[in-house]
Amino acid sequence: MQRSGLPEDAVVLSTSEIAMLQDRLFQVRCAAEDVATAAREGADAAELRDLADELARAAHELERLR
C-alpha cells in the first residue's frame, strides 16, 4: 500500500535530520581519513588506537539517527 505516492516502507527525514546525517557522515569520513593518514605516516600503536576509538565513536553516533 502506498501513501501519497510513497512506498509503505519509505523513510521520510526532515531537512534538519538530513543535515544531521550529513554532518555525522562527514565526521566518520574525516575520522577514517585521520586513521589512514596516521598509518601511512608511521604513527605508533597508541596514536592509531586513539584515532580508531574516535572513528568508532563517530560511527556509533551515526547509528543514532534520532
mmCIF file as Biopython writes it, N, C-alpha, C and O atoms, coordinates in Angstrom:
data_model
#
loop_
_atom_site.group_PDB
_atom_site.id
_atom_site.type_symbol
_atom_site.label_atom_id
_atom_site.label_alt_id
_atom_site.label_comp_id
_atom_site.label_asym_id
_atom_site.label_entity_id
_atom_site.label_seq_id
_atom_site.pdbx_PDB_ins_code
_atom_site.Cartn_x
_atom_site.Cartn_y
_atom_site.Cartn_z
_atom_site.occupancy
_atom_site.B_iso_or_equiv
_atom_site.auth_seq_id
_atom_site.auth_asym_id
_atom_site.pdbx_PDB_model_num
ATOM 1   N N  . MET A ? 1  ? 0.846  -1.182 0.000  1.0 0.0 1  A 1 
ATOM 2   C CA . MET A ? 1  ? 0.000  0.000  0.000  1.0 0.0 1  A 1 
ATOM 3   C C  . MET A ? 1  ? 0.893  1.248  0.000  1.0 0.0 1  A 1 
ATOM 4   O O  . MET A ? 1  ? 1.904  1.303  0.701  1.0 0.0 1  A 1 
ATOM 5   N N  . GLN A ? 2  ? 0.504  2.235  -0.790 1.0 0.0 2  A 1 
ATOM 6   C CA . GLN A ? 2  ? 1.268  3.472  -0.865 1.0 0.0 2  A 1 
ATOM 7   C C  . GLN A ? 2  ? 0.452  4.629  -0.315 1.0 0.0 2  A 1 
ATOM 8   O O  . GLN A ? 2  ? -0.762 4.715  -0.502 1.0 0.0 2  A 1 
ATOM 9   N N  . ARG A ? 3  ? 1.178  5.535  0.383  1.0 0.0 3  A 1 
ATOM 10  C CA . ARG A ? 3  ? 0.549  6.749  0.891  1.0 0.0 3  A 1 
ATOM 11  C C  . ARG A ? 3  ? 1.217  7.914  0.192  1.0 0.0 3  A 1 
ATOM 12  O O  . ARG A ? 3  ? 2.444  8.018  0.201  1.0 0.0 3  A 1 
ATOM 13  N N  . SER A ? 4  ? 0.460  8.762  -0.394 1.0 0.0 4  A 1 
ATOM 14  C CA . SER A ? 4  ? 0.988  9.946  -1.071 1.0 0.0 4  A 1 
ATOM 15  C C  . SER A ? 4  ? 2.082  9.599  -2.072 1.0 0.0 4  A 1 
ATOM 16  O O  . SER A ? 4  ? 3.026  10.369 -2.246 1.0 0.0 4  A 1 
ATOM 17  N N  . GLY A ? 5  ? 1.969  8.465  -2.721 1.0 0.0 5  A 1 
ATOM 18  C CA . GLY A ? 5  ? 2.942  8.067  -3.728 1.0 0.0 5  A 1 
ATOM 19  C C  . GLY A ? 5  ? 4.204  7.452  -3.160 1.0 0.0 5  A 1 
ATOM 20  O O  . GLY A ? 5  ? 5.106  7.100  -3.920 1.0 0.0 5  A 1 
ATOM 21  N N  . LEU A ? 6  ? 4.295  7.312  -1.838 1.0 0.0 6  A 1 
ATOM 22  C CA . LEU A ? 6  ? 5.481  6.717  -1.222 1.0 0.0 6  A 1 
ATOM 23  C C  . LEU A ? 6  ? 5.199  5.261  -0.871 1.0 0.0 6  A 1 
ATOM 24  O O  . LEU A ? 6  ? 4.095  4.920  -0.445 1.0 0.0 6  A 1 
ATOM 25  N N  . PRO A ? 7  ? 6.200  4.409  -1.051 1.0 0.0 7  A 1 
ATOM 26  C CA . PRO A ? 7  ? 6.010  3.023  -0.625 1.0 0.0 7  A 1 
ATOM 27  C C  . PRO A ? 7  ? 5.791  2.962  0.887  1.0 0.0 7  A 1 
ATOM 28  O O  . PRO A ? 7  ? 6.221  3.851  1.621  1.0 0.0 7  A 1 
ATOM 29  N N  . GLU A ? 8  ? 5.125  1.913  1.338  1.0 0.0 8  A 1 
ATOM 30  C CA . GLU A ? 8  ? 4.817  1.769  2.752  1.0 0.0 8  A 1 
ATOM 31  C C  . GLU A ? 8  ? 6.066  1.764  3.624  1.0 0.0 8  A 1 
ATOM 32  O O  . GLU A ? 8  ? 6.030  2.231  4.763  1.0 0.0 8  A 1 
ATOM 33  N N  . ASP A ? 9  ? 7.168  1.241  3.100  1.0 0.0 9  A 1 
ATOM 34  C CA . ASP A ? 9  ? 8.391  1.155  3.903  1.0 0.0 9  A 1 
ATOM 35  C C  . ASP A ? 9  ? 9.329  2.359  3.712  1.0 0.0 9  A 1 
ATOM 36  O O  . ASP A ? 9  ? 10.487 2.316  4.127  1.0 0.0 9  A 1 
ATOM 37  N N  . ALA A ? 10 ? 8.830  3.420  3.088  1.0 0.0 10 A 1 
ATOM 38  C CA . ALA A ? 10 ? 9.645  4.617  2.868  1.0 0.0 10 A 1 
ATOM 39  C C  . ALA A ? 10 ? 9.943  5.308  4.202  1.0 0.0 10 A 1 
ATOM 40  O O  . ALA A ? 10 ? 9.134  5.290  5.130  1.0 0.0 10 A 1 
ATOM 41  N N  . VAL A ? 11 ? 11.120 5.911  4.264  1.0 0.0 11 A 1 
ATOM 42  C CA . VAL A ? 11 ? 11.521 6.684  5.432  1.0 0.0 11 A 1 
ATOM 43  C C  . VAL A ? 11 ? 11.615 8.138  5.002  1.0 0.0 11 A 1 
ATOM 44  O O  . VAL A ? 11 ? 12.286 8.461  4.021  1.0 0.0 11 A 1 
ATOM 45  N N  . VAL A ? 12 ? 10.948 9.005  5.731  1.0 0.0 12 A 1 
ATOM 46  C CA . VAL A ? 12 ? 10.936 10.428 5.402  1.0 0.0 12 A 1 
ATOM 47  C C  . VAL A ? 12 ? 11.704 11.160 6.491  1.0 0.0 12 A 1 
ATOM 48  O O  . VAL A ? 12 ? 11.399 11.024 7.676  1.0 0.0 12 A 1 
ATOM 49  N N  . LEU A ? 13 ? 12.708 11.942 6.082  1.0 0.0 13 A 1 
ATOM 50  C CA . LEU A ? 13 ? 13.506 12.719 7.023  1.0 0.0 13 A 1 
ATOM 51  C C  . LEU A ? 13 ? 13.278 14.196 6.785  1.0 0.0 13 A 1 
ATOM 52  O O  . LEU A ? 13 ? 13.077 14.635 5.653  1.0 0.0 13 A 1 
ATOM 53  N N  . SER A ? 14 ? 13.311 14.949 7.855  1.0 0.0 14 A 1 
ATOM 54  C CA . SER A ? 14 ? 13.190 16.399 7.733  1.0 0.0 14 A 1 
ATOM 55  C C  . SER A ? 14 ? 14.516 16.966 7.231  1.0 0.0 14 A 1 
ATOM 56  O O  . SER A ? 14 ? 15.530 16.268 7.206  1.0 0.0 14 A 1 
ATOM 57  N N  . THR A ? 15 ? 14.498 18.216 6.838  1.0 0.0 15 A 1 
ATOM 58  C CA . THR A ? 15 ? 15.711 18.885 6.377  1.0 0.0 15 A 1 
ATOM 59  C C  . THR A ? 15 ? 16.767 18.891 7.473  1.0 0.0 15 A 1 
ATOM 60  O O  . THR A ? 15 ? 17.947 18.683 7.192  1.0 0.0 15 A 1 
ATOM 61  N N  . SER A ? 16 ? 16.365 19.125 8.709  1.0 0.0 16 A 1 
ATOM 62  C CA . SER A ? 16 ? 17.335 19.144 9.810  1.0 0.0 16 A 1 
ATOM 63  C C  . SER A ? 16 ? 17.899 17.750 10.081 1.0 0.0 16 A 1 
ATOM 64  O O  . SER A ? 16 ? 19.072 17.616 10.428 1.0 0.0 16 A 1 
ATOM 65  N N  . GLU A ? 17 ? 17.083 16.725 9.927  1.0 0.0 17 A 1 
ATOM 66  C CA . GLU A ? 17 ? 17.574 15.354 10.108 1.0 0.0 17 A 1 
ATOM 67  C C  . GLU A ? 17 ? 18.571 14.983 9.011  1.0 0.0 17 A 1 
ATOM 68  O O  . GLU A ? 17 ? 19.569 14.313 9.275  1.0 0.0 17 A 1 
ATOM 69  N N  . ILE A ? 18 ? 18.301 15.414 7.797  1.0 0.0 18 A 1 
ATOM 70  C CA . ILE A ? 18 ? 19.241 15.161 6.688  1.0 0.0 18 A 1 
ATOM 71  C C  . ILE A ? 18 ? 20.554 15.875 6.961  1.0 0.0 18 A 1 
ATOM 72  O O  . ILE A ? 18 ? 21.623 15.302 6.749  1.0 0.0 18 A 1 
ATOM 73  N N  . ALA A ? 19 ? 20.492 17.115 7.427  1.0 0.0 19 A 1 
ATOM 74  C CA . ALA A ? 19 ? 21.706 17.874 7.727  1.0 0.0 19 A 1 
ATOM 75  C C  . ALA A ? 19 ? 22.499 17.181 8.837  1.0 0.0 19 A 1 
ATOM 76  O O  . ALA A ? 19 ? 23.725 17.101 8.759  1.0 0.0 19 A 1 
ATOM 77  N N  . MET A ? 20 ? 21.817 16.683 9.861  1.0 0.0 20 A 1 
ATOM 78  C CA . MET A ? 20 ? 22.489 15.980 10.950 1.0 0.0 20 A 1 
ATOM 79  C C  . MET A ? 20 ? 23.147 14.703 10.426 1.0 0.0 20 A 1 
ATOM 80  O O  . MET A ? 20 ? 24.279 14.395 10.800 1.0 0.0 20 A 1 
ATOM 81  N N  . LEU A ? 21 ? 22.459 13.969 9.576  1.0 0.0 21 A 1 
ATOM 82  C CA . LEU A ? 21 ? 23.003 12.752 8.986  1.0 0.0 21 A 1 
ATOM 83  C C  . LEU A ? 21 ? 24.238 13.071 8.146  1.0 0.0 21 A 1 
ATOM 84  O O  . LEU A ? 21 ? 25.246 12.369 8.235  1.0 0.0 21 A 1 
ATOM 85  N N  . GLN A ? 22 ? 24.168 14.112 7.341  1.0 0.0 22 A 1 
ATOM 86  C CA . GLN A ? 22 ? 25.314 14.501 6.527  1.0 0.0 22 A 1 
ATOM 87  C C  . GLN A ? 22 ? 26.500 14.898 7.400  1.0 0.0 22 A 1 
ATOM 88  O O  . GLN A ? 22 ? 27.641 14.566 7.080  1.0 0.0 22 A 1 
ATOM 89  N N  . ASP A ? 23 ? 26.243 15.603 8.494  1.0 0.0 23 A 1 
ATOM 90  C CA . ASP A ? 23 ? 27.307 16.000 9.407  1.0 0.0 23 A 1 
ATOM 91  C C  . ASP A ? 23 ? 27.966 14.780 10.037 1.0 0.0 23 A 1 
ATOM 92  O O  . ASP A ? 23 ? 29.191 14.713 10.135 1.0 0.0 23 A 1 
ATOM 93  N N  . ARG A ? 24 ? 27.168 13.833 10.455 1.0 0.0 24 A 1 
ATOM 94  C CA . ARG A ? 24 ? 27.718 12.616 11.067 1.0 0.0 24 A 1 
ATOM 95  C C  . ARG A ? 24 ? 28.507 11.797 10.053 1.0 0.0 24 A 1 
ATOM 96  O O  . ARG A ? 24 ? 29.554 11.243 10.387 1.0 0.0 24 A 1 
ATOM 97  N N  . LEU A ? 25 ? 28.021 11.714 8.826  1.0 0.0 25 A 1 
ATOM 98  C CA . LEU A ? 25 ? 28.768 11.015 7.780  1.0 0.0 25 A 1 
ATOM 99  C C  . LEU A ? 25 ? 30.110 11.701 7.517  1.0 0.0 25 A 1 
ATOM 100 O O  . LEU A ? 25 ? 31.121 11.027 7.320  1.0 0.0 25 A 1 
ATOM 101 N N  . PHE A ? 26 ? 30.125 13.020 7.513  1.0 0.0 26 A 1 
ATOM 102 C CA . PHE A ? 26 ? 31.355 13.780 7.327  1.0 0.0 26 A 1 
ATOM 103 C C  . PHE A ? 26 ? 32.331 13.489 8.466  1.0 0.0 26 A 1 
ATOM 104 O O  . PHE A ? 26 ? 33.528 13.329 8.229  1.0 0.0 26 A 1 
ATOM 105 N N  . GLN A ? 27 ? 31.832 13.419 9.692  1.0 0.0 27 A 1 
ATOM 106 C CA . GLN A ? 27 ? 32.687 13.115 10.839 1.0 0.0 27 A 1 
ATOM 107 C C  . GLN A ? 27 ? 33.306 11.729 10.719 1.0 0.0 27 A 1 
ATOM 108 O O  . GLN A ? 27 ? 34.480 11.542 11.040 1.0 0.0 27 A 1 
ATOM 109 N N  . VAL A ? 28 ? 32.525 10.757 10.258 1.0 0.0 28 A 1 
ATOM 110 C CA . VAL A ? 28 ? 33.045 9.393  10.076 1.0 0.0 28 A 1 
ATOM 111 C C  . VAL A ? 28 ? 34.113 9.383  8.988  1.0 0.0 28 A 1 
ATOM 112 O O  . VAL A ? 28 ? 35.163 8.763  9.157  1.0 0.0 28 A 1 
ATOM 113 N N  . ARG A ? 29 ? 33.856 10.062 7.881  1.0 0.0 29 A 1 
ATOM 114 C CA . ARG A ? 29 ? 34.843 10.106 6.801  1.0 0.0 29 A 1 
ATOM 115 C C  . ARG A ? 29 ? 36.135 10.756 7.269  1.0 0.0 29 A 1 
ATOM 116 O O  . ARG A ? 29 ? 37.220 10.246 6.989  1.0 0.0 29 A 1 
ATOM 117 N N  . CYS A ? 30 ? 36.034 11.865 7.971  1.0 0.0 30 A 1 
ATOM 118 C CA . CYS A ? 30 ? 37.234 12.555 8.466  1.0 0.0 30 A 1 
ATOM 119 C C  . CYS A ? 30 ? 38.005 11.678 9.443  1.0 0.0 30 A 1 
ATOM 120 O O  . CYS A ? 30 ? 39.234 11.625 9.390  1.0 0.0 30 A 1 
ATOM 121 N N  . ALA A ? 31 ? 37.301 10.994 10.327 1.0 0.0 31 A 1 
ATOM 122 C CA . ALA A ? 31 ? 37.969 10.115 11.283 1.0 0.0 31 A 1 
ATOM 123 C C  . ALA A ? 31 ? 38.669 8.962  10.567 1.0 0.0 31 A 1 
ATOM 124 O O  . ALA A ? 31 ? 39.778 8.583  10.943 1.0 0.0 31 A 1 
ATOM 125 N N  . ALA A ? 32 ? 38.033 8.404  9.542  1.0 0.0 32 A 1 
ATOM 126 C CA . ALA A ? 32 ? 38.660 7.331  8.774  1.0 0.0 32 A 1 
ATOM 127 C C  . ALA A ? 32 ? 39.894 7.843  8.027  1.0 0.0 32 A 1 
ATOM 128 O O  . ALA A ? 32 ? 40.912 7.155  7.961  1.0 0.0 32 A 1 
ATOM 129 N N  . GLU A ? 33 ? 39.802 9.037  7.474  1.0 0.0 33 A 1 
ATOM 130 C CA . GLU A ? 33 ? 40.954 9.622  6.791  1.0 0.0 33 A 1 
ATOM 131 C C  . GLU A ? 33 ? 42.095 9.874  7.771  1.0 0.0 33 A 1 
ATOM 132 O O  . GLU A ? 33 ? 43.261 9.693  7.422  1.0 0.0 33 A 1 
ATOM 133 N N  . ASP A ? 34 ? 41.770 10.290 8.997  1.0 0.0 34 A 1 
ATOM 134 C CA . ASP A ? 34 ? 42.800 10.503 10.015 1.0 0.0 34 A 1 
ATOM 135 C C  . ASP A ? 34 ? 43.538 9.200  10.326 1.0 0.0 34 A 1 
ATOM 136 O O  . ASP A ? 34 ? 44.763 9.190  10.454 1.0 0.0 34 A 1 
ATOM 137 N N  . VAL A ? 35 ? 42.791 8.107  10.445 1.0 0.0 35 A 1 
ATOM 138 C CA . VAL A ? 35 ? 43.411 6.807  10.711 1.0 0.0 35 A 1 
ATOM 139 C C  . VAL A ? 35 ? 44.330 6.427  9.548  1.0 0.0 35 A 1 
ATOM 140 O O  . VAL A ? 35 ? 45.470 6.013  9.763  1.0 0.0 35 A 1 
ATOM 141 N N  . ALA A ? 36 ? 43.838 6.568  8.328  1.0 0.0 36 A 1 
ATOM 142 C CA . ALA A ? 36 ? 44.638 6.202  7.156  1.0 0.0 36 A 1 
ATOM 143 C C  . ALA A ? 36 ? 45.902 7.051  7.047  1.0 0.0 36 A 1 
ATOM 144 O O  . ALA A ? 36 ? 46.977 6.528  6.755  1.0 0.0 36 A 1 
ATOM 145 N N  . THR A ? 37 ? 45.778 8.345  7.280  1.0 0.0 37 A 1 
ATOM 146 C CA . THR A ? 37 ? 46.936 9.241  7.206  1.0 0.0 37 A 1 
ATOM 147 C C  . THR A ? 37 ? 47.958 8.880  8.273  1.0 0.0 37 A 1 
ATOM 148 O O  . THR A ? 37 ? 49.155 8.797  7.997  1.0 0.0 37 A 1 
ATOM 149 N N  . ALA A ? 38 ? 47.482 8.667  9.480  1.0 0.0 38 A 1 
ATOM 150 C CA . ALA A ? 38 ? 48.399 8.323  10.573 1.0 0.0 38 A 1 
ATOM 151 C C  . ALA A ? 38 ? 49.128 7.008  10.281 1.0 0.0 38 A 1 
ATOM 152 O O  . ALA A ? 38 ? 50.325 6.890  10.542 1.0 0.0 38 A 1 
ATOM 153 N N  . ALA A ? 39 ? 48.414 6.030  9.747  1.0 0.0 39 A 1 
ATOM 154 C CA . ALA A ? 39 ? 49.041 4.746  9.426  1.0 0.0 39 A 1 
ATOM 155 C C  . ALA A ? 39 ? 50.105 4.915  8.336  1.0 0.0 39 A 1 
ATOM 156 O O  . ALA A ? 39 ? 51.189 4.339  8.428  1.0 0.0 39 A 1 
ATOM 157 N N  . ARG A ? 40 ? 49.791 5.704  7.307  1.0 0.0 40 A 1 
ATOM 158 C CA . ARG A ? 40 ? 50.763 5.956  6.235  1.0 0.0 40 A 1 
ATOM 159 C C  . ARG A ? 40 ? 52.007 6.661  6.755  1.0 0.0 40 A 1 
ATOM 160 O O  . ARG A ? 40 ? 53.116 6.426  6.274  1.0 0.0 40 A 1 
ATOM 161 N N  . GLU A ? 41 ? 51.811 7.530  7.746  1.0 0.0 41 A 1 
ATOM 162 C CA . GLU A ? 41 ? 52.915 8.325  8.276  1.0 0.0 41 A 1 
ATOM 163 C C  . GLU A ? 41 ? 53.654 7.628  9.412  1.0 0.0 41 A 1 
ATOM 164 O O  . GLU A ? 41 ? 54.537 8.217  10.035 1.0 0.0 41 A 1 
ATOM 165 N N  . GLY A ? 42 ? 53.295 6.373  9.683  1.0 0.0 42 A 1 
ATOM 166 C CA . GLY A ? 42 ? 54.031 5.592  10.666 1.0 0.0 42 A 1 
ATOM 167 C C  . GLY A ? 42 ? 53.689 5.884  12.114 1.0 0.0 42 A 1 
ATOM 168 O O  . GLY A ? 42 ? 54.546 5.754  12.988 1.0 0.0 42 A 1 
ATOM 169 N N  . ALA A ? 43 ? 52.465 6.273  12.380 1.0 0.0 43 A 1 
ATOM 170 C CA . ALA A ? 43 ? 52.044 6.551  13.758 1.0 0.0 43 A 1 
ATOM 171 C C  . ALA A ? 43 ? 52.221 5.308  14.619 1.0 0.0 43 A 1 
ATOM 172 O O  . ALA A ? 43 ? 52.127 4.180  14.137 1.0 0.0 43 A 1 
ATOM 173 N N  . ASP A ? 44 ? 52.476 5.537  15.895 1.0 0.0 44 A 1 
ATOM 174 C CA . ASP A ? 44 ? 52.643 4.397  16.796 1.0 0.0 44 A 1 
ATOM 175 C C  . ASP A ? 44 ? 51.279 3.800  17.145 1.0 0.0 44 A 1 
ATOM 176 O O  . ASP A ? 44 ? 50.230 4.364  16.833 1.0 0.0 44 A 1 
ATOM 177 N N  . ALA A ? 45 ? 51.330 2.658  17.794 1.0 0.0 45 A 1 
ATOM 178 C CA . ALA A ? 45 ? 50.103 1.913  18.108 1.0 0.0 45 A 1 
ATOM 179 C C  . ALA A ? 45 ? 49.146 2.718  18.977 1.0 0.0 45 A 1 
ATOM 180 O O  . ALA A ? 45 ? 47.932 2.661  18.778 1.0 0.0 45 A 1 
ATOM 181 N N  . ALA A ? 46 ? 49.679 3.467  19.941 1.0 0.0 46 A 1 
ATOM 182 C CA . ALA A ? 46 ? 48.803 4.235  20.839 1.0 0.0 46 A 1 
ATOM 183 C C  . ALA A ? 46 ? 48.036 5.301  20.066 1.0 0.0 46 A 1 
ATOM 184 O O  . ALA A ? 46 ? 46.842 5.495  20.294 1.0 0.0 46 A 1 
ATOM 185 N N  . GLU A ? 47 ? 48.714 5.992  19.156 1.0 0.0 47 A 1 
ATOM 186 C CA . GLU A ? 47 ? 48.032 7.030  18.367 1.0 0.0 47 A 1 
ATOM 187 C C  . GLU A ? 47 ? 46.983 6.406  17.447 1.0 0.0 47 A 1 
ATOM 188 O O  . GLU A ? 47 ? 45.876 6.927  17.316 1.0 0.0 47 A 1 
ATOM 189 N N  . LEU A ? 48 ? 47.335 5.297  16.817 1.0 0.0 48 A 1 
ATOM 190 C CA . LEU A ? 48 ? 46.376 4.619  15.940 1.0 0.0 48 A 1 
ATOM 191 C C  . LEU A ? 48 ? 45.170 4.128  16.742 1.0 0.0 48 A 1 
ATOM 192 O O  . LEU A ? 48 ? 44.035 4.204  16.271 1.0 0.0 48 A 1 
ATOM 193 N N  . ARG A ? 49 ? 45.414 3.630  17.942 1.0 0.0 49 A 1 
ATOM 194 C CA . ARG A ? 49 ? 44.315 3.173  18.799 1.0 0.0 49 A 1 
ATOM 195 C C  . ARG A ? 49 ? 43.386 4.334  19.148 1.0 0.0 49 A 1 
ATOM 196 O O  . ARG A ? 49 ? 42.164 4.187  19.102 1.0 0.0 49 A 1 
ATOM 197 N N  . ASP A ? 50 ? 43.961 5.488  19.496 1.0 0.0 50 A 1 
ATOM 198 C CA . ASP A ? 50 ? 43.149 6.667  19.813 1.0 0.0 50 A 1 
ATOM 199 C C  . ASP A ? 50 ? 42.315 7.105  18.611 1.0 0.0 50 A 1 
ATOM 200 O O  . ASP A ? 50 ? 41.135 7.426  18.745 1.0 0.0 50 A 1 
ATOM 201 N N  . LEU A ? 51 ? 42.943 7.113  17.442 1.0 0.0 51 A 1 
ATOM 202 C CA . LEU A ? 51 ? 42.215 7.513  16.233 1.0 0.0 51 A 1 
ATOM 203 C C  . LEU A ? 51 ? 41.130 6.500  15.880 1.0 0.0 51 A 1 
ATOM 204 O O  . LEU A ? 51 ? 40.042 6.879  15.445 1.0 0.0 51 A 1 
ATOM 205 N N  . ALA A ? 52 ? 41.420 5.228  16.064 1.0 0.0 52 A 1 
ATOM 206 C CA . ALA A ? 52 ? 40.408 4.189  15.802 1.0 0.0 52 A 1 
ATOM 207 C C  . ALA A ? 52 ? 39.243 4.320  16.778 1.0 0.0 52 A 1 
ATOM 208 O O  . ALA A ? 52 ? 38.088 4.111  16.405 1.0 0.0 52 A 1 
ATOM 209 N N  . ASP A ? 53 ? 39.547 4.667  18.030 1.0 0.0 53 A 1 
ATOM 210 C CA . ASP A ? 53 ? 38.475 4.892  19.016 1.0 0.0 53 A 1 
ATOM 211 C C  . ASP A ? 53 ? 37.587 6.052  18.582 1.0 0.0 53 A 1 
ATOM 212 O O  . ASP A ? 53 ? 36.365 5.983  18.712 1.0 0.0 53 A 1 
ATOM 213 N N  . GLU A ? 54 ? 38.194 7.112  18.067 1.0 0.0 54 A 1 
ATOM 214 C CA . GLU A ? 54 ? 37.415 8.266  17.594 1.0 0.0 54 A 1 
ATOM 215 C C  . GLU A ? 54 ? 36.542 7.869  16.401 1.0 0.0 54 A 1 
ATOM 216 O O  . GLU A ? 54 ? 35.389 8.287  16.305 1.0 0.0 54 A 1 
ATOM 217 N N  . LEU A ? 55 ? 37.087 7.076  15.513 1.0 0.0 55 A 1 
ATOM 218 C CA . LEU A ? 55 ? 36.307 6.585  14.373 1.0 0.0 55 A 1 
ATOM 219 C C  . LEU A ? 55 ? 35.123 5.759  14.864 1.0 0.0 55 A 1 
ATOM 220 O O  . LEU A ? 55 ? 34.010 5.909  14.359 1.0 0.0 55 A 1 
ATOM 221 N N  . ALA A ? 56 ? 35.354 4.899  15.833 1.0 0.0 56 A 1 
ATOM 222 C CA . ALA A ? 56 ? 34.263 4.081  16.377 1.0 0.0 56 A 1 
ATOM 223 C C  . ALA A ? 56 ? 33.196 4.954  17.029 1.0 0.0 56 A 1 
ATOM 224 O O  . ALA A ? 56 ? 32.002 4.697  16.876 1.0 0.0 56 A 1 
ATOM 225 N N  . ARG A ? 57 ? 33.626 5.994  17.763 1.0 0.0 57 A 1 
ATOM 226 C CA . ARG A ? 57 ? 32.650 6.911  18.384 1.0 0.0 57 A 1 
ATOM 227 C C  . ARG A ? 57 ? 31.812 7.618  17.322 1.0 0.0 57 A 1 
ATOM 228 O O  . ARG A ? 57 ? 30.596 7.749  17.467 1.0 0.0 57 A 1 
ATOM 229 N N  . ALA A ? 58 ? 32.469 8.073  16.255 1.0 0.0 58 A 1 
ATOM 230 C CA . ALA A ? 58 ? 31.741 8.768  15.183 1.0 0.0 58 A 1 
ATOM 231 C C  . ALA A ? 58 ? 30.749 7.821  14.517 1.0 0.0 58 A 1 
ATOM 232 O O  . ALA A ? 58 ? 29.623 8.213  14.210 1.0 0.0 58 A 1 
ATOM 233 N N  . ALA A ? 59 ? 31.160 6.585  14.296 1.0 0.0 59 A 1 
ATOM 234 C CA . ALA A ? 59 ? 30.260 5.603  13.680 1.0 0.0 59 A 1 
ATOM 235 C C  . ALA A ? 59 ? 29.081 5.301  14.604 1.0 0.0 59 A 1 
ATOM 236 O O  . ALA A ? 59 ? 27.948 5.157  14.146 1.0 0.0 59 A 1 
ATOM 237 N N  . HIS A ? 60 ? 29.349 5.208  15.887 1.0 0.0 60 A 1 
ATOM 238 C CA . HIS A ? 60 ? 28.276 4.961  16.858 1.0 0.0 60 A 1 
ATOM 239 C C  . HIS A ? 60 ? 27.254 6.103  16.833 1.0 0.0 60 A 1 
ATOM 240 O O  . HIS A ? 60 ? 26.048 5.862  16.863 1.0 0.0 60 A 1 
ATOM 241 N N  . GLU A ? 61 ? 27.736 7.327  16.779 1.0 0.0 61 A 1 
ATOM 242 C CA . GLU A ? 61 ? 26.834 8.486  16.703 1.0 0.0 61 A 1 
ATOM 243 C C  . GLU A ? 61 ? 26.008 8.446  15.419 1.0 0.0 61 A 1 
ATOM 244 O O  . GLU A ? 61 ? 24.840 8.834  15.413 1.0 0.0 61 A 1 
ATOM 245 N N  . LEU A ? 62 ? 26.615 7.978  14.343 1.0 0.0 62 A 1 
ATOM 246 C CA . LEU A ? 62 ? 25.902 7.892  13.070 1.0 0.0 62 A 1 
ATOM 247 C C  . LEU A ? 62 ? 24.744 6.903  13.158 1.0 0.0 62 A 1 
ATOM 248 O O  . LEU A ? 62 ? 23.707 7.096  12.523 1.0 0.0 62 A 1 
ATOM 249 N N  . GLU A ? 63 ? 24.921 5.859  13.935 1.0 0.0 63 A 1 
ATOM 250 C CA . GLU A ? 63 ? 23.868 4.871  14.091 1.0 0.0 63 A 1 
ATOM 251 C C  . GLU A ? 63 ? 22.616 5.444  14.747 1.0 0.0 63 A 1 
ATOM 252 O O  . GLU A ? 63 ? 21.509 4.949  14.536 1.0 0.0 63 A 1 
ATOM 253 N N  . ARG A ? 64 ? 22.802 6.473  15.530 1.0 0.0 64 A 1 
ATOM 254 C CA . ARG A ? 64 ? 21.672 7.091  16.241 1.0 0.0 64 A 1 
ATOM 255 C C  . ARG A ? 64 ? 21.081 8.209  15.374 1.0 0.0 64 A 1 
ATOM 256 O O  . ARG A ? 64 ? 21.448 9.376  15.515 1.0 0.0 64 A 1 
ATOM 257 N N  . LEU A ? 65 ? 20.190 7.849  14.502 1.0 0.0 65 A 1 
ATOM 258 C CA . LEU A ? 65 ? 19.609 8.843  13.587 1.0 0.0 65 A 1 
ATOM 259 C C  . LEU A ? 65 ? 18.636 9.764  14.279 1.0 0.0 65 A 1 
ATOM 260 O O  . LEU A ? 65 ? 18.437 10.895 13.837 1.0 0.0 65 A 1 
ATOM 261 N N  . ARG A ? 66 ? 18.034 9.314  15.337 1.0 0.0 66 A 1 
ATOM 262 C CA . ARG A ? 66 ? 17.051 10.155 16.027 1.0 0.0 66 A 1 
ATOM 263 C C  . ARG A ? 66 ? 17.324 10.140 17.496 1.0 0.0 66 A 1 
ATOM 264 O O  . ARG A ? 66 ? 16.610 10.786 18.263 1.0 0.0 66 A 1 
#
